[in-house]
Amino acid sequence: MCGIIGYVGKRQAAPILIDGLKRLEYRGYDSSGIAVVENAKIKLIKSEGKIAELEKRSSGGKKLNGTFGIGHTRWATHGEPNTTNAHPHVSNDGRFAVVHNGIIENFAELKSELIADGCKFASETDSEVIPQLLQRIYDGDMLAALRTLESRLKGSYAVGIVCADEPDRLYAVRKDNPLIIGLGDGENFIVSDISAALRYTRKFVLLDNSETAVVTPDGIKCYDASGAPIEKEPYTVDWDVDRAEKGGYPHFMIKEIHEQPRALTDTLRPRISDGDIDLDGINFDKSYVDGLTGIDIVGCGSAYHAGIVGKYFIEKHCRIPVVNILASEYIYSDPITDGKRLTVIISQSGETADTLAALRLAKKLGSKTLAIVNVVHSAIARDADSVLYTHAGPEIAVATTKGYTTQVAALYLLGLKLAAIKGTITQKRFTDLVEKLEALPNNVTEQLAEPEVEKVKTLAARYADHHCVFFIGRGTDYAASLEGALKLKEISYIHAEAYAAGELKHGTISLIEQGTLTLALTTQTALYHKMESNIKSVESRGGTVLAIASPANSHIGECCNDMLTIPECDDDLSPVLTAVVLQLFAYYVALDRKCDIDKPRNLAKSVTVE
Ligand code: F6R
């Protein structure tokens, strides 16, 4: 995840900026850079890879003498991870340097407009439109320029700016991306994450959405969206560095669970415009889509499970047969594929050895390949014919959460796009689903509100001492059950298995005895009565049932021991919301059992061996 630090004070800025960037390293990054204003000129040093390299290039910051500047660690979203794409980005006239976290959704439009006006872009990033726009807007009044800038930008952003004409000040604006001001003694900071400035101060001011701050060595001035000055109350933190890195949460996993509304927004919103879907310019020819004999979705673990959700969605809306294949099986199964099949390769890390091998084999056999990947320019992203990035930001906890839900979101986009091309979905249903997809991040925000989380926590505590748990569901609920069971087993070490609810009676029901816990996903209205009878057959054998239901199906609670409901959403999209409940359930069960949640035994984040 990108990180921002800005410093203004009496000391040499660059060594402080580099130190701040080192504190942000844990968030994951691929390049870094600093810009300092020295004698009314912006001096820039950037580098690919580790901050140690930036430190070397700048002699620990000693090469830059100014007392105010900005720094950034970049996690690539648009454009390769390299020195040119690293931030800060500077305007053509060299007067503005900018660091940016987030995604500028209308950057392509702004870029074309700026190019037509003679602007030369150095990088492939969305962020570079910001300094280039500022150069054109600024006429000596920086606050007015920032208001105009904000009116032109669509998307999410936390932005730190220095201007060579404006001595001893940093400017900060934000929307849907955190930005915090650190208050020191004769020096002040802007940071995306308080851990970057914790060594220098414990007093912070949180910038709210659409607010602007002007930060000088002696103070800060904040303004609301209309430009009116506002007073902000500082707060003091007593967190240690470890807690600060986790944003105040005890574990990365729970922090990442809470990051899902933003991760989903960043994955969905840039691809949806005026009710239509644009998959980053990936063009599917109608004759190719019409001629597809099938789609193979390949991945491992949770990525494989995301693919199963994708299968239900794509088959329903595109009427194209979809086969889910574990990457480790695909490579040794002599797969049948050719130019009439699309192979969708899913991987959060983009480095999983089995998945990479499957991608290479599919390509060799003549299939078109589309990768759904989180890490930009990873091996799978580089090798696939086309890539749809998930924009979840780096995941540090071993158990994936936002990685998985954003994969599912990307598959929904893909399914809808193919259905529209093939003409297998009505315009009405397409529009309806696009609107509901856009609402998903807000649905997840509702689920993560304190009272909802408390309900999950209470039930997790009630069931934490179980040794064996079943997850059942039908249709897309079955697909969601697979991921729920994996989450629980990998972090709490409870044996958990997912079954298609109708399959239980073909053998596994013999394992249900007094008190055996079954989580029954019941979000599919059309399958309600079937689920009801499956639940009753578990209960009649003494089993305990915790239902995860949609509001429409909440009367299922009458035949269950406990129930959690998800927010109102389309039945086709419920796996994202059930995933969030099941992630929380697994997390709080594991917490109760005092497990090492972020680093479960025997597991690694990236599996780069076969
Ligand atoms: C489970 C989990 C793993 C990964 C799997 C694939 O929480 O994280 O099952 O989903 O190892 O990893 P990627 O997606 O990086 O290919």
Boltz pocket constraint, residues with backbone or C-beta under 6 A from the ligand:
constraints:
  - pocket:
      binder: B
      contacts: [[A, 300], [A, 301], [A, 302], [A, 303], [A, 304], [A, 346], [A, 347], [A, 348], [A, 349], [A, 350], [A, 351], [A, 352], [A, 355], [A, 398], [A, 399], [A, 400], [A, 401], [A, 486], [A, 490], [A, 604], [A, 605], [A, 606], [A, 607]]
      max_distance: 6.0
